[in-house]
């Protein structure tokens, strides 16, 4: 099977490796999509202290190909989003079943469970209460996830700040009761 290996700064090579074996608590996923995490950009640029070759990729979705003997929550053919520790840019990856989440009818290119888990953690750590006022700095992909989760908590106001007009426009589409601030001119929109 094929895997993408970072051989040095800005140097990917596609290698042939054996398909992984799975442990009793793992599933074998046929990878459909793998997101690029911001944490991996420094690796790509050569600014991170890593050993080469390096195998990035932890935001994975795919179809369960096989399950370990102790796995009862998933079956071959199930669509899942998963968090893997590395080696996400590959045809098949072994992942603990507990790190997989059903994708159901969500398209697999959108079913990236790891970014959603990060957004859930951020909102849980904020310990929001009904009628709180919330400010979200950044309306990129992760900011949009946080925004959507915050709205489920019933805030009084949500203020989304970003320097990019296109990001603010995208965020506006997600909710109705939101105050908007542009950091470029510090005015309310």
C-alpha positions as CSV (number, residue, x, y, z in Angstrom):
1,X,0.0,0.0,0.0
2,X,1.1,3.6,-0.4
3,X,2.0,6.1,2.3
4,X,3.2,9.7,2.1
5,X,6.5,10.2,3.9
6,X,8.0,13.6,4.6
7,X,11.7,13.1,3.8
8,X,12.8,16.6,4.7
9,X,11.4,20.1,4.6
10,X,9.0,20.4,1.7
11,X,9.9,16.9,0.4
12,X,7.2,14.3,0.3
13,X,7.8,10.9,-1.2
14,X,5.1,8.2,-1.8
15,X,6.4,4.9,-0.5
16,X,5.2,1.3,-0.7
17,X,4.7,-0.4,2.7
18,X,2.8,-3.5,4.0
19,X,-0.8,-3.1,5.0
20,X,-0.8,-2.8,8.9
21,X,-1.9,-5.6,11.2
22,X,-4.5,-4.7,13.7
23,X,-4.6,-5.4,17.5
24,X,-7.7,-6.9,19.1
25,X,-9.0,-3.4,20.1
26,X,-8.3,-1.8,16.7
27,X,-10.0,-1.4,13.4
28,X,-8.4,-1.3,10.0
29,X,-9.6,1.8,8.1
30,X,-9.4,2.3,4.3
31,X,-8.6,6.0,4.4
32,X,-11.0,8.3,2.5
33,X,-9.6,11.7,3.7
34,X,-7.0,13.1,5.9
35,X,-7.0,16.8,6.9
36,X,-3.9,18.9,7.2
37,X,-3.6,20.2,10.8
38,X,-2.0,23.6,11.4
39,X,0.4,21.7,13.7
40,X,1.8,20.0,10.7
41,X,2.7,23.1,8.8
42,X,5.9,23.7,10.8
43,X,6.8,20.1,10.0
44,X,6.3,20.7,6.3
45,X,8.4,24.0,6.5
46,X,11.2,22.3,8.4
47,X,10.6,24.5,11.5
48,X,9.7,21.6,13.8
49,X,12.2,19.3,15.5
50,X,11.3,16.0,13.9
51,X,13.2,13.0,12.6
52,X,13.0,12.1,9.0
53,X,11.3,10.3,7.4
54,X,8.2,11.6,9.2
55,X,4.7,10.3,8.6
56,X,2.2,13.1,9.3
57,X,-1.6,13.0,9.3
58,X,-3.9,12.5,12.3
59,X,-7.3,13.9,11.1
60,X,-8.7,10.8,9.3
61,X,-12.0,9.5,8.0
62,X,-12.6,6.3,6.2
63,X,-14.4,3.0,5.9
64,X,-13.9,0.2,8.3
65,X,-12.2,-2.7,6.4
66,X,-11.7,-5.1,9.3
67,X,-12.2,-5.1,13.1
68,X,-10.1,-6.7,15.9
69,X,-11.6,-9.6,18.0
70,X,-12.6,-7.3,20.9
71,X,-14.3,-4.6,18.8
72,X,-18.1,-4.7,18.9
73,X,-18.9,-1.1,18.2
74,X,-17.9,-1.2,14.5
75,X,-18.3,-3.5,11.5
76,X,-16.7,-3.7,8.1
77,X,-18.3,-1.1,5.8
78,X,-19.0,1.4,8.6
79,X,-18.0,5.0,7.8
80,X,-16.1,6.7,10.6
81,X,-14.1,9.8,11.5
82,X,-11.0,8.9,13.5
83,X,-8.0,10.3,15.4
84,X,-4.8,8.5,14.6
85,X,-1.4,9.4,16.1
86,X,0.4,9.6,12.8
87,X,0.5,8.0,9.3
88,X,-2.9,9.4,8.2
89,X,-1.8,10.0,4.6
90,X,-1.9,6.4,3.7
91,X,-4.3,3.9,2.1
92,X,-5.0,1.9,5.2
93,X,-4.4,2.7,8.9
94,X,-4.8,0.8,12.1
95,X,-6.6,2.8,14.8
96,X,-8.0,2.0,18.2
97,X,-11.8,1.6,17.9
98,X,-12.3,4.0,20.8
99,X,-10.8,6.8,18.7
100,X,-13.4,6.2,15.9
101,X,-16.7,8.0,15.7
102,X,-19.6,7.0,13.4
103,X,-19.9,9.3,10.4
104,X,-23.3,8.0,9.4
105,X,-24.5,10.0,6.4
106,X,-21.8,12.7,6.6
107,X,-19.6,12.8,3.5
108,X,-16.2,11.3,4.5
109,X,-14.3,14.4,3.2
110,X,-16.2,16.3,6.0
111,X,-16.2,13.7,8.7
112,X,-12.9,14.7,10.4
113,X,-13.5,13.8,14.0
114,X,-10.2,15.1,15.5
115,X,-10.8,18.8,14.7
116,X,-14.3,18.5,16.1
117,X,-12.9,16.9,19.2
118,X,-10.6,19.9,19.7
119,X,-13.4,22.3,19.3
120,X,-15.6,20.4,21.8
121,X,-12.7,20.5,24.3
122,X,-12.3,24.3,23.8
123,X,-16.0,24.9,24.4
124,X,-16.1,22.5,27.4
125,X,-13.1,24.2,29.0
126,X,-14.8,27.6,28.5
127,X,-17.5,26.3,30.8
128,X,-20.3,28.4,29.2
129,X,-23.6,29.0,30.8
130,X,-27.0,30.0,29.3
131,X,-27.0,33.7,28.4
132,X,-23.3,34.2,28.5
133,X,-21.6,36.6,26.1
134,X,-18.9,34.9,24.0
135,X,-16.1,36.2,21.9
136,X,-14.5,33.9,19.3
137,X,-11.2,35.1,17.9
138,X,-10.8,33.6,14.4
139,X,-13.4,32.5,11.9
140,X,-11.4,29.8,10.1
141,X,-12.3,26.2,10.1
142,X,-11.7,25.6,13.8
143,X,-13.4,28.9,14.7
144,X,-16.5,27.9,12.8
145,X,-16.6,24.6,14.6
146,X,-16.3,26.4,18.0
147,X,-18.9,29.0,16.9
148,X,-21.4,26.3,16.0
149,X,-20.9,24.4,19.3
150,X,-21.1,27.7,21.3
151,X,-24.5,28.4,19.7
152,X,-25.8,25.1,21.0
153,X,-25.1,26.3,24.6
154,X,-27.6,29.2,24.3
155,X,-25.4,32.3,24.6
156,X,-26.9,35.7,24.8
157,X,-24.4,37.2,22.2
158,X,-21.6,35.7,20.1
159,X,-19.0,38.1,18.8
160,X,-16.7,36.7,16.1
161,X,-13.6,38.6,15.3
162,X,-11.4,38.1,12.3
163,X,-9.3,40.2,10.0
164,X,-10.6,38.5,6.8
165,X,-13.9,39.8,5.4
166,X,-14.5,36.4,3.7
167,X,-14.2,34.5,7.0
168,X,-16.6,36.9,8.7
169,X,-19.1,36.4,5.8
170,X,-18.8,32.7,6.1
171,X,-19.3,32.9,9.9
172,X,-22.4,35.1,9.5
173,X,-24.1,32.3,7.6
174,X,-23.8,29.9,10.5
175,X,-26.0,31.8,13.0
176,X,-28.6,34.5,13.2
177,X,-28.0,36.3,16.5
178,X,-24.4,37.3,16.2
179,X,-22.5,40.6,16.6
180,X,-19.6,41.0,14.2
181,X,-16.4,42.9,14.7
182,X,-13.6,43.4,12.2
183,X,-10.2,43.6,13.8
184,X,-8.9,45.6,10.8
185,X,-10.8,48.7,11.7
186,X,-12.2,47.8,15.2
187,X,-15.7,48.7,14.2
188,X,-18.9,46.7,14.5
189,X,-20.3,45.3,11.4
